Every structure is written in C-alpha cells, then in structure tokens.
C-alpha cells in the first residue's frame, strides 16, 4: 500500500506547536479550537476537501493536537496528520452533518469535557470563514462553565515566518505559475473563448513544473477583459478575446497547499497611451516598493514608497498593495495578517512571504503586474522570474 508522504517532519510540527502554545499563554488560553483549514494543516498536517462540514484541531498545553471532524474524514486524517496515536483522531457521527435537529458542536463540547476543559478558557476563531454564529452559540450553551475567547488570527500570526521547507514549496509553486503565464502568452489570441483559455491555465497548473505536481489554488483564476477588468474579482465566461482590450490574469501556482500568486496583463492590439503611461507608473512604483522590502523595515514602508511614486505619475490606488501568503485553502490565498498599507507597522523579518499586489483598475480596464516575494537576511527575493511588463499581442 502506498504510504502518504508527510509534508513536514514531526520536529517541524512540534516547533509550530511550541510557538502556538507560547501565544496561547500570552492570551491566557488553556486550549484552542482551530477551524481554519490552513491553520489545521499547519498544526497537524491534515489535508482534505472536507472544510464544508465542521472540523477542527484542538490544541492544549500538553501532548499532540487532536484532529476532530466527520467520521468518514477521520480516514483522511489518518493518512495526512503527523500524529501516530489513533486517540488523537476523533470522528463524529454522520447524523450530525447538515442536520437542523442536531449540531456537531455538541459532540465537540463532549470531547472538550472529556479532556477536562469543561471549565477552561478556550480560544475559538470567531471571525473566520469556517466557524459560524450557530456553532459558537451551540458550543457556548453546551459548555456553560467554560469561557470562550476570540483567538482569531492567533495561529495565522505564528505562520508569518516560513521555514526553509515552506520556502521550498513556494519556490516550486513559483515555477508552476511561471509556466502558467508562459502558456497564456503562447496561446492567447483574438477570438479565443475565455473558458478555453482558463481550461488551459488549469491544466498547466495542475500538471506542474520541474517534476513537481500542481495542487489546486485557493482562488480560481481571475481573468476579466475590457470593462469587466475595471473590477478586481470577476472570473471568466465564454466570450472571445477581442482586439483593443486588456485582460489581466491573477493566478497562482500551488504545491502541497502552498500558494504562489502572480498577475500579468495582456493587451491585444495597439496599446493606448493611457495604458503605456499606467504601465510605466506601476513598474516604477513596484521598484520603489521593492527597495523597501528588507528586514527591519515596516510593512507600511513598502506601501508608502509605492504610493508616493504612483501618485507622482498621476495615478492613485486606494486599497492595500500587498499581503502575506503561504499555505492556504479556498476561498483565499492570503494569510489574513500583514498588509502593505499605511499604518501597518509590522516589522519585516527574514522568511516572511508576500504577494506584492500593485494593481490599477482604470475606467475602461485593469492593469495587474504583481510579484510574490520573500524577505531575506539582507533584503528580498522575487519568487518568480516572469518578465515584468505589459504583454502585447495583435
């Protein structure tokens, strides 16, 4: 029988757990219930498309974490988590699944009580995609003597500085997104249906690069054209690519759940002066921002340098221009911690990884030229080697 290859050593998981426990102590938490699948995977190794039902990793101050979820997914947990003890994998009965008469959090409460936590101070990720208002109410009612405290972001922040192995996975993902962009330039042409192009992008990403397979990205490809590209988060349809329109491609390579997003823009036909000027402004602003991407600087330094240069050229961007990235599951490839924007005083450290996302959405289209980067001991490196420019084809 094929053995599932663990993504990291037990020692690395233990280092992550130690960091998280230190953060728990600062918050005065006896335990945390982690429902975010990215955090679950980071702490335990669990990997599966089961986040549409309630699941969690429970971490106390002693012993290995406990994976908890739907009983049929316990089999996937045994294949993927680093914990060897079957007692650390707990599955609830399938009658709890999407049943208005009963809720899985009652089973969670019983497990927490079994662990001696019925009167404990327990952290829950309240502002998270995967922990609902009903889940919180049910858990609170089922553990009336416990104190539920918000620990949103507690694990996310422990993920900020990547290990060498994590950087390696992101570098593999970078090779994949490079190949995806190369294929776009090769095959995109006027008249090609957008959905056919997206199918090629997906196939290229999943086939992988340099002998490494491609995982599914945490966000689907964003590939709007023309007026659709004035908005940042439209996807695709079956309309053909047209002369005189810009299409930006915000896509990601992914490997072992580690994401490397990168954007480039393709213009079909003769490029209007406005787009040439906007491209130059963005490229100059990227250079200014990257000059600030070094240890000891703050996240806002990158944003301030980028925006100052962009503004001098007569353009404005009123949203953040970057965010932390790493391991992720749908619907977002960001870590929901550090942002490149004025006021974010987070000090940059070696091993931090970001999507520097200096996009512009104009009145008749969009322009995205972005770079995934990581902070080194002396400065920064771009994960990708994709040429930084506006692509043009007739």
KACORHU-V586589 format. One record per residue. N is the residue number from 1. RES is the residue in three letters. PHI is phi as a letter, one per 20 degrees, with the letter a starting at -180 (* if undefined). PSI is psi in whole degrees, 0 to 359 (none if undefined). Layout:
n & res & phi & psi
N & RES & PHI & PSI
N & RES & PHI & PSI
This chain:
n & res & phi & psi
1 & UNK & * & 136
2 & UNK & f & 134
3 & UNK & e & 130
4 & UNK & f & 129
5 & UNK & e & 118
6 & UNK & f & 143
7 & UNK & f & 331
8 & UNK & b & 163
9 & UNK & f & 159
10 & UNK & g & 325
11 & UNK & f & 321
12 & UNK & f & 319
13 & UNK & g & 322
14 & UNK & f & 322
15 & UNK & f & 320
16 & UNK & f & 318
17 & UNK & f & 318
18 & UNK & f & 316
19 & UNK & f & 317
20 & UNK & f & 320
21 & UNK & f & 324
22 & UNK & f & 319
23 & UNK & f & 324
24 & UNK & f & 318
25 & UNK & f & 318
26 & UNK & g & 323
27 & UNK & e & 357
28 & UNK & m & 36
29 & UNK & d & 135
30 & UNK & e & 333
31 & UNK & b & 161
32 & UNK & c & 147
33 & UNK & d & 109
34 & UNK & d & 112
35 & UNK & d & 342
36 & UNK & f & 121
37 & UNK & f & 331
38 & UNK & f & 317
39 & UNK & f & 322
40 & UNK & g & 313
41 & UNK & f & 318
42 & UNK & f & 324
43 & UNK & e & 330
44 & UNK & c & 339
45 & UNK & n & 354
46 & UNK & f & 135
47 & UNK & b & 116
48 & UNK & a & 155
49 & UNK & e & 68
50 & UNK & c & 12
51 & UNK & f & 4
52 & UNK & e & 352
53 & UNK & d & 168
54 & UNK & f & 132
55 & UNK & b & 163
56 & UNK & a & 164
57 & UNK & d & 130
58 & UNK & d & 128
59 & UNK & c & 124
60 & UNK & d & 193
61 & UNK & e & 3
62 & UNK & c & 145
63 & UNK & m & 181
64 & UNK & f & 159
65 & UNK & f & 164
66 & UNK & d & 128
67 & UNK & e & 134
68 & UNK & c & 133
69 & UNK & a & 192
70 & UNK & g & 138
71 & UNK & g & 320
72 & UNK & f & 335
73 & UNK & e & 350
74 & UNK & f & 331
75 & UNK & f & 320
76 & UNK & f & 326
77 & UNK & f & 317
78 & UNK & f & 331
79 & UNK & e & 338
80 & UNK & d & 330
81 & UNK & f & 159
82 & UNK & e & 343
83 & UNK & f & 131
84 & UNK & e & 336
85 & UNK & f & 121
86 & UNK & f & 336
87 & UNK & f & 346
88 & UNK & e & 5
89 & UNK & c & 114
90 & UNK & c & 126
91 & UNK & d & 139
92 & UNK & e & 157
93 & UNK & f & 145
94 & UNK & f & 345
95 & UNK & f & 348
96 & UNK & e & 346
97 & UNK & f & 118
98 & UNK & l & 47
99 & UNK & d & 114
100 & UNK & f & 348
101 & UNK & e & 346
102 & UNK & b & 155
103 & UNK & c & 140
104 & UNK & g & 336
105 & UNK & f & 343
106 & UNK & f & 324
107 & UNK & f & 320
108 & UNK & g & 317
109 & UNK & f & 320
110 & UNK & f & 320
111 & UNK & f & 317
112 & UNK & f & 322
113 & UNK & f & 320
114 & UNK & f & 328
115 & UNK & e & 4
116 & UNK & n & 25
117 & UNK & d & 16
118 & UNK & f & 342
119 & UNK & d & 18
120 & UNK & e & 168
121 & UNK & e & 112
122 & UNK & d & 129
123 & UNK & e & 136
124 & UNK & c & 149
125 & UNK & e & 83
126 & UNK & f & 324
127 & UNK & d & 72
128 & UNK & b & 148
129 & UNK & g & 334
130 & UNK & d & 5
131 & UNK & c & 110
132 & UNK & e & 166
133 & UNK & f & 319
134 & UNK & f & 319
135 & UNK & g & 318
136 & UNK & f & 317
137 & UNK & f & 314
138 & UNK & f & 315
139 & UNK & f & 320
140 & UNK & f & 318
141 & UNK & f & 326
142 & UNK & f & 344
143 & UNK & c & 68
144 & UNK & f & 337
145 & UNK & e & 354
146 & UNK & e & 163
147 & UNK & d & 116
148 & UNK & e & 123
149 & UNK & d & 147
150 & UNK & f & 123
151 & UNK & c & 28
152 & UNK & g & 129
153 & UNK & n & 350
154 & UNK & g & 311
155 & UNK & f & 322
156 & UNK & g & 316
157 & UNK & f & 334
158 & UNK & f & 341
159 & UNK & e & 354
160 & UNK & f & 317
161 & UNK & e & 120
162 & UNK & e & 150
163 & UNK & f & 170
164 & UNK & g & 322
165 & UNK & f & 321
166 & UNK & f & 317
167 & UNK & f & 320
168 & UNK & f & 316
169 & UNK & f & 321
170 & UNK & f & 327
171 & UNK & f & 322
172 & UNK & f & 318
173 & UNK & f & 327
174 & UNK & f & 320
175 & UNK & f & 326
176 & UNK & f & 313
177 & UNK & f & 329
178 & UNK & g & 315
179 & UNK & f & 323
180 & UNK & f & 315
181 & UNK & f & 320
182 & UNK & g & 319
183 & UNK & f & 324
184 & UNK & g & 311
185 & UNK & f & 324
186 & UNK & f & 319
187 & UNK & d & 341
188 & UNK & f & 134
189 & UNK & b & 158
190 & UNK & g & 136
191 & UNK & n & 344
192 & UNK & f & 131
193 & UNK & f & 139
194 & UNK & f & 319
195 & UNK & f & 329
196 & UNK & f & 321
197 & UNK & f & 318
198 & UNK & f & 322
199 & UNK & g & 320
200 & UNK & f & 322
201 & UNK & f & 313
202 & UNK & f & 314
203 & UNK & f & 318
204 & UNK & f & 317
205 & UNK & f & 321
206 & UNK & f & 328
207 & UNK & f & 329
208 & UNK & n & 194
209 & UNK & b & 151
210 & UNK & l & 31
211 & UNK & n & 2
212 & UNK & d & 133
213 & UNK & f & 156
214 & UNK & e & 131
215 & UNK & e & 174
216 & UNK & e & 139
217 & UNK & f & 157
218 & UNK & f & 343
219 & UNK & c & 141
220 & UNK & f & 162
221 & UNK & g & 131
222 & UNK & e & 120
223 & UNK & b & 55
224 & UNK & e & 153
225 & UNK & c & 155
226 & UNK & l & 226
227 & UNK & f & 331
228 & UNK & f & 330
229 & UNK & f & 2
230 & UNK & f & 345
231 & UNK & d & 146
232 & UNK & e & 339
233 & UNK & c & 34
234 & UNK & e & 156
235 & UNK & d & 263
236 & UNK & b & 166
237 & UNK & b & 204
238 & UNK & d & 11
239 & UNK & f & 146
240 & UNK & f & 152
241 & UNK & f & 140
242 & UNK & c & 149
243 & UNK & f & 140
244 & UNK & n & 7
245 & UNK & c & 146
246 & UNK & e & 142
247 & UNK & c & 124
248 & UNK & d & 148
249 & UNK & d & 103
250 & UNK & d & 103
251 & UNK & c & 169
252 & UNK & b & 141
253 & UNK & e & 148
254 & UNK & b & 140
255 & UNK & b & 123
256 & UNK & l & 42
257 & UNK & m & 0
258 & UNK & e & 129
259 & UNK & d & 140
260 & UNK & c & 88
261 & UNK & e & 147
262 & UNK & b & 144
263 & UNK & c & 145
264 & UNK & b & 159
265 & UNK & c & 137
266 & UNK & d & 129
267 & UNK & d & 128
268 & UNK & e & 121
269 & UNK & o & 194
270 & UNK & f & 130
271 & UNK & e & 126
272 & UNK & f & 154
273 & UNK & g & 321
274 & UNK & g & 320
275 & UNK & f & 325
276 & UNK & f & 318
277 & UNK & f & 318
278 & UNK & f & 320
279 & UNK & f & 313
280 & UNK & f & 318
281 & UNK & f & 317
282 & UNK & f & 316
283 & UNK & f & 319
284 & UNK & f & 320
285 & UNK & f & 325
286 & UNK & f & 313
287 & UNK & g & 318
288 & UNK & f & 319
289 & UNK & f & 317
290 & UNK & f & 331
291 & UNK & f & 336
292 & UNK & e & 357
293 & UNK & e & 84
294 & UNK & b & 157
295 & UNK & g & 142
296 & UNK & n & 334
297 & UNK & f & 170
298 & UNK & d & 159
299 & UNK & g & 322
300 & UNK & f & 337
301 & UNK & f & 322
302 & UNK & f & 313
303 & UNK & f & 317
304 & UNK & f & 318
305 & UNK & f & 317
306 & UNK & f & 309
307 & UNK & f & 323
308 & UNK & f & 316
309 & UNK & f & 318
310 & UNK & f & 316
311 & UNK & f & 322
312 & UNK & f & 330
313 & UNK & e & 1
314 & UNK & n & 16
315 & UNK & c & 155
316 & UNK & c & 147
317 & UNK & c & 117
318 & UNK & e & 7
319 & UNK & d & 170
320 & UNK & g & 157
321 & UNK & d & 21
322 & UNK & r & 166
323 & UNK & a & 162
324 & UNK & f & 144
325 & UNK & c & 168
326 & UNK & r & 232
327 & UNK & f & 139
328 & UNK & a & 156
329 & UNK & c & 162
330 & UNK & g & 146
331 & UNK & d & 19
332 & UNK & b & 139
333 & UNK & e & 4
334 & UNK & e & 157
335 & UNK & e & 353
336 & UNK & m & 44
337 & UNK & c & 273
338 & UNK & e & 138
339 & UNK & c & 145
340 & UNK & e & 93
341 & UNK & b & 158
342 & UNK & g & 131
343 & UNK & o & 345
344 & UNK & e & 106
345 & UNK & e & 15
346 & UNK & g & 130
347 & UNK & e & 130
348 & UNK & f & 137
349 & UNK & c & 151
350 & UNK & g & 135
351 & UNK & n & 350
352 & UNK & f & 145
353 & UNK & c & 139
354 & UNK & b & 157
355 & UNK & d & 105
356 & UNK & f & 109
357 & UNK & d & 65
358 & UNK & e & 66
359 & UNK & e & 153
360 & UNK & c & 133
361 & UNK & d & 113
362 & UNK & e & 183
363 & UNK & f & 347
364 & UNK & c & 15
365 & UNK & r & 186
366 & UNK & c & 158
367 & UNK & c & 114
368 & UNK & c & 119
369 & UNK & c & 105
370 & UNK & c & 163
371 & UNK & c & 125
372 & UNK & f & 132
373 & UNK & c & 162
374 & UNK & c & 149
375 & UNK & e & 130
376 & UNK & d & 185
377 & UNK & f & 334
378 & UNK & c & 349
379 & UNK & a & 243
380 & UNK & b & 164
381 & UNK & c & 144
382 & UNK & e & 134
383 & UNK & f & 326
384 & UNK & d & 158
385 & UNK & d & 8
386 & UNK & g & 131
387 & UNK & g & 133
388 & UNK & e & 97
389 & UNK & a & 173
390 & UNK & e & 124
391 & UNK & f & 141
392 & UNK & c & 129
393 & UNK & c & 147
394 & UNK & d & none
